[in-house]
């Protein structure tokens, strides 16, 4: 069990929905040119929340939280900060992230009233779903240190091959049978290799293949 003084920055400790929401937020920050923010805390046990609440009240230090009932304990909240050379809690940056969060249905603590205001804090309601028009575009690197920048790793989409794109398709079985017979005769006459007929039977012979074979068959028939 982790100590009440230990900060958890592990994204996997959040609920599945909160993990997705956090990744989406960091992705949209990246797309907006804000790649210098990082996670400072995700899940908190109730014991740690109580410990933080007591700071500045019954325990020395500055007040760091206004409540014992935080969504950090329900795995639906996370805190962020800003990497140097900017201030750790640069309000200009946090406000920009807060504006992005609002579009995503994510609650920003910086929009809460005085006494509850918590600019580094973000959380989702239990009903959160990814809003229409958004998707995770790739692997989102969510930093847990100021030394790492937000990254979006998008894998190259496989190029469509001729086989995928132009495979011969027939709506008329008579036509299909005639083409097969044409190829079969060419194979029997040893004008083309049987592998081409096999491709036709497998449904992988392309229109381009067939046009090329017709030229070869015509040339070798003379």
Secondary structure, 3 states (H helix, E strand, C coil): CCCCCCCCCCHHHCCHHHHHHHHHHHHHHHHCCCCCEEEEECCCCHHHHHHHHHECCCECCCCCCCCCCCCCCCCCEEEEEECCCCCCCCHHHHHHHHHHHHHCCCEEHHHCCCCCCCCCEEECCCCCCCCCCCCCCCEEECCCCCCCCCEEECCCCCCCCHHHHHECCCCCHHHHHHHHHHHHHHHHCCCCCHHHHHHHHHCCCEHHHHHHHHHHHHHHHC
